[in-house]
Amino acid sequence: MTSNNTHAAHQLRMESVPASAGRELWVGSCSCQQMTPTPPWEDDAVRQAHQLHVELAQVSVDQLHAKNGGQAG
């Protein structure tokens, strides 16, 4: 089960950080404030970390939903 509300509540925030050798690195976090900010990484790695965070949040929502007999909350 995929919840659009879960995805909407988890917006990726990325900030560019100074890097050497002409590389562009980013620090990523989530708008929900439950994701530990990433270290300075390339943008693809930050996006993958955020995607994993969203997927784990969805699993938690699905488990809670199942535990409550299909009723949210």
Secondary structure, DSSP 8 states (H G I E B T S, - for coil): ---HHHHHT--EEEEEE--STT--EEEEEETTS-S----SB-HHHHHHHHHHHHHHHHHHHHHHHHHTTT---
